[in-house]
Amino acid sequence: MEKSATTYMGLKLKNPIIVGSCPLTSTLDGLKRCEDAGAGAVVVKSIFEEQIDSQSAQMIKQSREFIAHADGADFIEESSRNFYIDNYLSLIEKATAEIDIPVIASVNCRSLGGWIDYVDRFSAIGADGVEINQYILPSNMKVPSSEIESEYIEVVSSLREKTSLPISLKIGPHFSSLAYMIKKFDEMNINGYVLFNRFYQPDIDIKKMELKPKVNFSNEQDYGQALQWTALLSAYLNGDICASNGVHNGEALIKLLLSGAKAVQVVTAVIKQGLPVIGQMQKTLDDWMDKNNYSSLVDFRGTLAHKRLDEPAVWERSQYMKSLNVEF
Ligand SMILES: Cc1cc2nc3c(=O)[nH]c(=O)nc-3n(C[C@H](O)[C@H](O)[C@H](O)COP(=O)(O)O)c2cc1C
């Protein structure tokens, strides 16, 4: 067994570097390239709730005048839904047949909908797990946080009932009580938590004075939030934490393992630096382990987590005061 082998959501990974859901993981060729570059696992580009549910509704609306019978509407709805689902299932089926590392399917959803009936089909075609990116932007002033939290819980508990596949939740940090919410998910036997999702932030074109789309890449310092929350939560959960968001190099990987992460996800790093960054991260980890005489990740993983420290408050407030007193 390789010395940086790990387990994540019940899956055996040869190393903790997972390529996260992104355009690179949307094709069989891209997925194979991730494996060739040394990734421990891959998360396939998400299928969106809208592709499963709303696209069909939209298609029906557009072709309403041609549909004479309710049967016709049903047929079109089913065909459109099947188009996206079939393509997605076919990609996963080929990927699991042709590559050896774990292949995790991914669904981007907002609320409970027809999409949930399709999740178990991932297991039938060999997916090793499913990652759910529940993306709720809490922008409606009439909706209290309790209602949004209930929506999360409803989706997660329905999912757990629908499939025995390992499930990971990719969530953002913006809960009033993140620790409480994760504990609730953990009580529902969720297998992994991807901390954190990056919410889409549009930009403005000041010449045209209109909104323009922006690719939402992370920066090298962005891993800090995942580092803190991994340290705060990792030792108190049954599910595994996969740190994500701003993991650009081997040093960040080591820090996240020390705080208790079982794995990390990389996207911006592989898009901007290219796939060889995976090998560089692996080498930094291997060299650091050799230097410290560690023969497996278990030897050091989580040693700086909140629960394992004599003074756990360093992860909360005490360092904050020190950081504000730095002299420049
Ligand atoms: C171009 C692009 C496309 C992405 N597509 C998806 C997606 O389909 N589903 C998803 O869950 N995350 C998606 N993400 C988010 C990434 O999986 C990842 O969570 C995020 O980029 C933070 O990780 P990083 O700092 O390594 O980039 C995308 C990110 C980028 C940059």
The ligand as a Tripos MOL2 file, in Angstrom:
@<TRIPOS>MOLECULE
LIG
   31    33     1     0     0
SMALL
NO_CHARGES

@<TRIPOS>ATOM
      1 C1        -14.7760   26.3750  -14.2410 C.3       1 LIG1
      2 C2        -15.3190   25.7140  -13.0080 C.ar      1 LIG1
      3 C3        -16.4140   24.8410  -13.1080 C.ar      1 LIG1
      4 C4        -16.9410   24.2380  -11.9570 C.ar      1 LIG1
      5 N1        -18.0160   23.3740  -12.0620 N.ar      1 LIG1
      6 C5        -18.5080   22.7990  -10.9330 C.ar      1 LIG1
      7 C6        -19.5960   21.8820  -11.0000 C.ar      1 LIG1
      8 O1        -20.1490   21.5680  -12.0570 O.2       1 LIG1
      9 N2        -20.0430   21.3310   -9.8390 N.ar      1 LIG1
     10 C7        -19.4830   21.6260   -8.6320 C.ar      1 LIG1
     11 O2        -19.9080   21.0800   -7.6090 O.2       1 LIG1
     12 N3        -18.4430   22.4780   -8.5390 N.ar      1 LIG1
     13 C8        -17.9590   23.0670   -9.6530 C.ar      1 LIG1
     14 N4        -16.9050   23.9410   -9.5460 N.ar      1 LIG1
     15 C9        -16.3430   24.2240   -8.2230 C.3       1 LIG1
     16 C10       -15.1160   23.3610   -7.9710 C.3       1 LIG1
     17 O3        -15.4570   21.9770   -7.9590 O.3       1 LIG1
     18 C11       -14.4500   23.7200   -6.6150 C.3       1 LIG1
     19 O4        -15.3500   23.4360   -5.5660 O.3       1 LIG1
     20 C12       -14.0440   25.1660   -6.5080 C.3       1 LIG1
     21 O5        -13.4220   25.6130   -7.7130 O.3       1 LIG1
     22 C13       -13.0820   25.3770   -5.3460 C.3       1 LIG1
     23 O6        -11.9430   24.5940   -5.4730 O.3       1 LIG1
     24 P1        -10.5360   25.2060   -6.0070 P.3       1 LIG1
     25 O7        -10.1300   26.2400   -5.0600 O.co2     1 LIG1
     26 O8         -9.6150   24.0310   -6.0380 O.co2     1 LIG1
     27 O9        -10.8020   25.7760   -7.3540 O.co2     1 LIG1
     28 C14       -16.3650   24.5330  -10.6820 C.ar      1 LIG1
     29 C15       -15.2610   25.3970  -10.6040 C.ar      1 LIG1
     30 C16       -14.7260   25.9830  -11.7400 C.ar      1 LIG1
     31 C17       -13.5430   26.9000  -11.6140 C.3       1 LIG1
@<TRIPOS>BOND
     1     1     2 1
     2     2     3 ar
     3     2    30 ar
     4     3     4 ar
     5     4     5 ar
     6     4    28 ar
     7     5     6 ar
     8     6     7 ar
     9     6    13 1
    10     7     8 2
    11     7     9 ar
    12     9    10 ar
    13    10    11 2
    14    10    12 ar
    15    12    13 ar
    16    13    14 ar
    17    14    15 1
    18    14    28 ar
    19    15    16 1
    20    16    17 1
    21    16    18 1
    22    18    19 1
    23    18    20 1
    24    20    21 1
    25    20    22 1
    26    22    23 1
    27    23    24 1
    28    24    25 2
    29    24    26 1
    30    24    27 1
    31    28    29 ar
    32    29    30 ar
    33    30    31 1
@<TRIPOS>SUBSTRUCTURE
     1 LIG1         1 GROUP 0 **** ****
